[in-house]
Amino acid sequence: MKNRTVSALSLVVIVAVLVALHPAWREPPAINLAVPFAGTPAEQWPDGADGIVVPDGSREFALVRKALVASRTDHEMIARHNPEQFLALLDPQVRAEVAGNLPGWSTRIKAGVRLLGVKASGRMTMSERDGHPLVVTDYVFAYAFAPPDPSKLRHQREMVVASRNQVSYAVTPDGVWPSEARGFQYSVACGAARDGFLAPQFTEPARPGTGLADDDRRYFSAEGPLPTPNTCG
């Protein structure tokens, strides 16, 4: 493992869906800020770290769970943009490289947007690579944001961004070693995503004609391959 470098990140597919699910003549429904995931596929998911469940009590799963919590749900990383807790879990040989590419390995929300909650659903499995345990994770994290003007939203799920992340971690005696990552983001602000941050689509001007009209439940599922449509261009 000493001579190994972090694998190149696979392309992160960024999808921004223009939610045009209701004809313009209909009265927009009331937006529930008190229950931000109401009526969305993530409504019944566990909150934040509670949704990251390990298959057994092994050290490998426990370390990777800590890495997922620190990189995807912890306030220090996602809101304060402080990666120290996450980096401290990594094998020292790979910390500098991961620190230089945080958007590939973590979630940080754009400054100025207000996060209302995080939900998580997915799984992790273990195999082996290069003589070390390899934990493969596949999770969807749902982030709910407060809109400046709820009356302008047409559906509750416009408040929610879904981010599916498939990340593999080798586990060495000195910590975890992120090795591969692929991801897909649904209903995001494209400009923020290109800058390496997460924000809901309503924070940027809508782009007519680029929305996805089909059922969005598949974007909230960790089953099957990553979706492929890309409306950010």
C-alpha angles and dihedrals in degrees: 000000000000093000095042123105128203112276116249113265117254116236113285107224110216117202124188114188120201102216105222096151097133127055112251093246093063121095109251112247122249112272115228108217092171091060101030096179094048112141094005126114089252096055096105097038120113117264118263115301092012088072093060103083123176121222093226143350098273121138091238095057092042093054094046091048089054089050092051092048092048094046103038112022110020116106092223091064105030099041107017094037090225109145099181097106091050096044092049089064094056129093104266091237092065103036097094093050093048091045088057093055105036095150089065095053106029147030122247121174121224116264113258099032119107118230116213100182150328129232128186138197132169145080146256132217134187133229134144137263132175091353094305132101111261118205114199115201129193114181139156115214118196118203121193120205133194113243117221089228114022091189089071093061120094097199139017092242091066084078092058130079118193119207118187114196128187106191130167121207125192111208117219129179087262100049143288123325115204106218111167136014136182128170150175128204125200127203095001133150103256097210093052091047092053088054090053099257136110122237135151119261093246090071091072132049114276118251108218117225099023101090128113112236102192130094111298097207092097090062088061095051129094090201122105129001124328113277114254112204115111122195098169092073 
